[in-house]
């Protein structure tokens, strides 16, 4: 009996010596198969880490630059530059003019900022006037012509003779001295004289756009440029030299984001030199009137431009302003048929990109009252009969709303 038990024990030991490794191998294969299946399971996209804060029609999708802007503005005693790029709503300088006035009344007048090189037909500046350019100049715009060497202003003033001049006036002068720079490019050394005083050399820029060194000047200001065909003028940058807000309004009638394709490849160099603390993009109305708008292409254009600004100015706040409401087919009976076909597409893409890129977004159309609100605004004197552009009062009403909402978010961001 004892011998039998020994034999059974030995058999069990042999069995375990064979089976145990096999069992371990099977367990390992099971664990690996589970991990493989887990790796095949689609991962759920992580929720956005930013906090979304809204103030009426203005939404902050976590834009970190707003905190930096709030610190500079609300601390006081500093220079803050806000630069808006856009279409005719910007080019009229009624909406932007009211924003400029509100900012400068509260935080100080830092100056008009970037202005056009000459008087532009069909456009205006709320702060600067020009003498008629006469025969001394040829003005080019991204709105017309095949040129693709524009600065970010979308304008080029070409002197037609040596010592071409232009006179600039301030519509509400403070009586003090200002700092003035020229946005120019040249293929040889050129000359700039302000008020026929000391002559400033504009170094050969190798046909790259750049800002001249700032010079003190008083207004009215007569500027004379020498360089003939070697020199091209893209605009002026005017500051007061005092703490406060510089508010630049850079718009072209009829502009769309695709107009940026006509900007020279180095446009970001002088743009960055202006050191804007906030960049406002106000486009969309002209895209909305394009019945054949490709939404995928439009989104890519918008994302590309934002990426360029972000890479160049990582600390700047970026605000997208959606297009105001508008009417295209006045004779149609339903609201949806009267509105531009692509208006909703443009607005939705802008808002989606603002959220994805963590920007600020202001829904101008929602402030007006939504779909077909343009008709009510026109009936009450806040919009023009074309049902595309606002009246002076309408632009001021819109600017006041954006300013108040932005100040509320700035105070929360500090």
Secondary structure as UniProt FT lines:
FT   HELIX           2..40
FT   STRAND          52..55
FT   TURN            56..57
FT   STRAND          58..61
FT   HELIX           65..75
FT   STRAND          79..86
FT   HELIX           88..91
FT   HELIX           95..107
FT   STRAND          109..111
FT   STRAND          113..115
FT   TURN            121..122
FT   STRAND          128..130
FT   HELIX           134..136
FT   STRAND          137..141
FT   TURN            142..143
FT   TURN            152..153
FT   STRAND          155..159
FT   TURN            162..163
FT   STRAND          164..170
FT   TURN            171..172
FT   STRAND          178..186
FT   STRAND          190..194
FT   TURN            195..196
FT   STRAND          199..202
FT   TURN            206..207
FT   STRAND          210..211
FT   STRAND          215..217
FT   STRAND          221..226
FT   HELIX           228..230
FT   STRAND          231..239
FT   STRAND          244..251
FT   TURN            253..254
FT   HELIX           257..262
FT   TURN            265..266
FT   HELIX           267..273
FT   STRAND          278..282
FT   HELIX           285..288
FT   TURN            291..292
FT   HELIX           295..312
FT   TURN            314..315
FT   STRAND          317..321
FT   TURN            330..331
FT   HELIX           335..338
FT   TURN            341..342
FT   HELIX           343..356
FT   TURN            357..358
FT   STRAND          360..362
FT   HELIX           364..368
FT   TURN            371..372
FT   HELIX           373..379
FT   TURN            380..381
FT   TURN            385..386
FT   HELIX           392..413
//
